[in-house]
C-alpha cells in the first residue's frame, strides 16, 4: 500500500477475537478504548450514542443469557469468555442512532487493537433492548427507555493468535 501509516495498518490487521484470556483489561487500557469511542464521528456532531460498561457480574450474566437465547444457542457463551463488556446504545429519538453507535463500535474495536487487546462485535443488542427485559435493564441502569441497542463490544486480551484475514473480494470497489 503506497499510503501506509499506523492507522491504515491497524484497520488491515484488526480481527474479531473469539477467545479471550480471563484477566480483565487494565484500567488504563479500558479507559483508552472507551475514550476512543467518544471520539467517533456522529451525524451533525450530536453524539447520540452512549457507552455502558457492564461491571456487574449479574448484569453481564443477564446480557449473556438473553443474547444466547435470542441467538437460539442457549448453550453457547455469545461473548466468547470476554472479561469486559461494553454496551453501545443509541438515542432512539435521533434518526441516526444506529449509524452513530456503529461508528462508536468501530472506534472501540480499533482502539482495543491499538492497546494490544482484542474485541468482537456482538449482535442481538437491537433485539434485546427492544424487549421488556432489555427495557427493564435500561431502567435498572437509570436510562430512559428511548435508548436502543446498537451492539455489545466484547473486550479482553486475546488467547492465542488472531484468525488470518480473508482475502478481499475482487469486486469490492466499483468506480462509476
Buried (B, 14 or more C-beta within 10 A) or exposed (E): EEEEEEEEEBEEEBBBBBBBBEEBBEEEBBEBBBEBBEEBEBBEEEBBBBBBEBEEEEBBEBBBBBBBBBBEEEEEBBBBEBBBBBBBBBBBEBEBBBBBBBBBBBBBBBBBBBBEBBBBBBBBBBBBBEBEEBBEBBEEBEBEEEBBBBBBBBBBBBBEEBEEEEEEEEEEEEEE
